[in-house]
Amino acid sequence: MLPSFSYARPRNLREAVHLVSAPGARVQAGGTDLLGCLHDGVFGADTVVSLSGVPDLRGIRRALDGGLVIGAMTTLSEVAAHPDVVKGYPTLAQGAAAAASPQLRNQGTIGGNICQRPRCWYFRGDFHCARKGGEKCFAVEGENQFHCIFGGDVCFIVHPSDTAPALVALEAVVRIVGQNGSRSVPAEKFFVLPSTDYTRENVLTTGEIVTETVIPPQPRGARGTYRKVRARGSWDFALTGAAVAVTVSGGNVERARIVLSGVAPAPWRVPEAERALVGKRLSARTARSAAAAAVKGAQPLSGNGYKVELLRGAVEEALLSLA
Ligand SMILES: Cc1cc2nc3c(=O)[nH]c(=O)nc-3n(C[C@H](O)[C@H](O)[C@H](O)COP(=O)(O)OP(=O)(O)OC[C@H]3O[C@@H](n4cnc5c(N)ncnc54)[C@H](O)[C@@H]3O)c2cc1C
């Protein structure tokens, strides 16, 4: 059962920031994750502040420099189908299309998708785990087949979002507004690893709202894709995945960003794999060596060693699809 809370539906951003800054307030976008967390007692809320009445937060428009501005309240379906995203930023279009189910994509927003809470069954369940202020991560000695193989420290969640790795690969910037004004944070620095703070997943502080993400224009020769591996074809979270954005010039890779999903507590960049591509032709051979570099340093837990090989294959397939 949902706990009782007050509900507010501000009409503009200023009012929204004011309401969200009150103790015990929670932002609601589409509500597909928030309401589940409240229902299951993962956390509580005194007030739920819906952003659905703030028109400025919705929609996709061209930036002055030719890039794209995506309002935080734009639904995943809208992102996945928008012609400018599909044509110019296939990594993001495919990431949005791969998230959840059609119904959830119609209701869930891109802002909510990057701010959603982890799916770890100990965090979501009746366990006082480290992320909820407890003393330990139960996954270390427990059921950990869906947990991380990179970046675990105190807590071993994986970041659940399929759009977050795409935004990092595309060098997007997250715009945030709060009581002290607005700030812009590169998507790569928006997500927080457990070694920095194991009680939260991003840099948002009390009262802050994500307003939009801004993606820079892509250079000539840009190619991209998002490859997701999941247990069920219909809908499921990523077991592993790779968001790739490369620029090819004169037949060789000039620039590459590879960001992994389903394997770390935050979208996980693999610079060594990126370096394995730069200056080379995108071929079966370079795809294979970049994929091998992508899994270097993986530290599986007792039940998720399978992710290493799965990830290697996902990265190789993603790169081959761009060759
Ligand atoms: C069955 C199921 C399967 C799913 N599968 C996938 C999947 O495969 N891949 C995937 O990526 N996702 C998946 N999801 C997650 C789903 O995509 C998210 O629930 C959705 O994207 C969240 O969007 P929302 O607008 O509903 O956010 P909400 O539920 O409203 O909010 C989510 C969280 O973000 C915060 N928040 C929301 N918007 C903002 C904002 N603008 N500023 C600051 N904080 C904000 C809220 O306070 C809340 O904590 C799945 C969810 C379900 C229920």
The ligand as a Gaussian input file, in Angstrom:
#p B3LYP/6-31G(d) Opt

LIG

0 1
 C        9.082000      -3.146000     -14.768000
 C       10.102000      -2.077000     -15.067000
 C       11.115000      -2.335000     -15.986000
 C       12.045000      -1.360000     -16.285000
 N       13.057000      -1.620000     -17.183000
 C       13.981000      -0.657000     -17.462000
 C       15.027000      -0.873000     -18.385000
 O       15.171000      -1.945000     -18.955000
 N       15.898000       0.140000     -18.622000
 C       15.793000       1.355000     -18.005000
 O       16.579000       2.251000     -18.292000
 N       14.810000       1.573000     -17.125000
 C       13.912000       0.611000     -16.847000
 N       12.911000       0.853000     -15.958000
 C       12.896000       2.114000     -15.264000
 C       12.008000       3.095000     -15.965000
 O       12.560000       3.400000     -17.200000
 C       12.017000       4.264000     -15.013000
 O       11.086000       3.924000     -14.029000
 C       11.621000       5.539000     -15.659000
 O       12.540000       5.916000     -16.661000
 C       11.620000       6.618000     -14.590000
 O       11.025000       7.724000     -15.167000
 P        9.834000       8.469000     -14.441000
 O        9.622000       9.679000     -15.242000
 O        8.675000       7.572000     -14.258000
 O       10.532000       8.810000     -13.063000
 P        9.910000       8.850000     -11.601000
 O        9.498000       7.506000     -11.175000
 O        8.915000       9.923000     -11.477000
 O       11.231000       9.282000     -10.813000
 C       12.316000       8.413000     -10.656000
 C       13.299000       9.020000      -9.657000
 O       13.942000      10.144000     -10.223000
 C       13.641000      11.337000      -9.501000
 N       13.403000      12.342000     -10.543000
 C       12.569000      12.209000     -11.602000
 N       12.660000      13.271000     -12.415000
 C       13.551000      14.100000     -11.845000
 C       14.065000      15.373000     -12.210000
 N       13.690000      15.996000     -13.340000
 N       14.962000      15.965000     -11.387000
 C       15.372000      15.337000     -10.255000
 N       14.927000      14.133000      -9.867000
 C       14.030000      13.512000     -10.656000
 C       12.447000      11.011000      -8.640000
 O       12.436000      11.756000      -7.448000
 C       12.635000       9.522000      -8.391000
 O       13.529000       9.296000      -7.317000
 C       11.946000      -0.108000     -15.648000
 C       10.932000       0.151000     -14.722000
 C       10.015000      -0.819000     -14.432000
 C        8.938000      -0.510000     -13.434000

